[in-house]
Amino acid sequence: MISWADFEKVEMHVGTILTADDFPKAKNPAYKLIIDFGPFGIKKSSAQITKLHKKEDLPGKQIIAVTNFPPKQIADFMSECLVLGVVGPEKEVTLLSPSLDVENGLRIG
């Protein structure tokens, strides 16, 4: 069990995917995402979402991500946030997103 104070340390925000590109240097199939988090800026993420999501369908999609992890080097790319999704039995990821369009940067709580 974690405390409410522990949960409050995790900053999850809504962002809109600006671009999605193939990431052939990643160890596991992934896309390089550029995401707009409004007042929190533009962040990059490596996302292993290739099984269920086509890169051409991703720009304009709102997602939820953890934005206060330290940057992580993945191959030649620095990932700055963790895009959240539901992980299925075959490790396929369904992205989490708000049911209605909302302002980029709003916090999840």
N, C-alpha and C positions, 0 to 999 in steps of 0.2 A: 504494500500500500504506500502511496505517496501522499504528502500533505497538499492542501490547497496552495500553500506557499510554493511548493515545488512546481506545481502545475503552472502557476503564474509566471515562472521563470522562462517557460517555453513560449516564444513569440511566434505565433502563427498568423500569417496575413494573407489576404486575397491579392492576387496579381493576375495580369493578363499576359499571355504568351505573345511576344512580338515576333520571334522567329524560332524555327525548329530546323536543325540541320543534322545530317547523319554524323555519327561519331565513330568512324572505323577503327580508331586507335584504342577505344575502350575495351577492357577485358571482356565485358558482357555487352550484348547489343544494347545500344543507348542512342539517345539524341542529345545534342547540345541545344539547350533552350536559353533564350534571352527573355526575361520576364520583367514587366513594369509593375512595380509596387507603389506607384504614386509617390507620396512624400518620402518613402523609404528608398527611392531610387530604382535604378535598373540593376538586376542581378542575373548572374549566369547559373545554370544548373545542368548537371549531367543526369538524365533521367532514363531509367531502364523501362521504358513504356512502349517499346516497339512491337510487342505481340498484338496489342489491341488498338493502338493508335497510329494513324498514318501521319507523317510529318506535315503533309500539306493541309490536314484538317486542324492542326493545332494553333496556328496564329489566330489571335482574337479570342481564344478560349480562356475563360477565367479558371484559375486553379487556387489551391491552398498550399502554402509551403511554410516550413519552419525557417525563419529568417535570421535567427541568432546563434546558429552553429558557426564555429570558425571555418574559414575557407578550407576546402580539401582538394588536393592535387589529384586529378584522375588523368593518367597519361599526360598529355601536353596541355590539359585544360584545368583551370581553377574553378571548381564548383563552389558557389557562394550561398546556396540555400538548398533545402531538401524538399522537393515536391512530394506531396503526400498522395497516397492512393491505397486502394484495397488490393491486397496481394492474394491471388487465387491459388488453387492447388497446384497449378503448373507454373507458378511464379509469374503469371500474367498480372499486370497492374492496371486497375481501373482508376483513373484519376478522380480525386475528390474535387468538387467544385460547388459553388453556391447554386441554389435552384433558380435564383433570379440574378440578373446583372446588378452588381454593387460597385461602389467606388473602390478603385485600387488602393491598397494599403490598409483597408479596414482590418481590425484585429479579430481573430477567432477566439471565442471565450466560452 
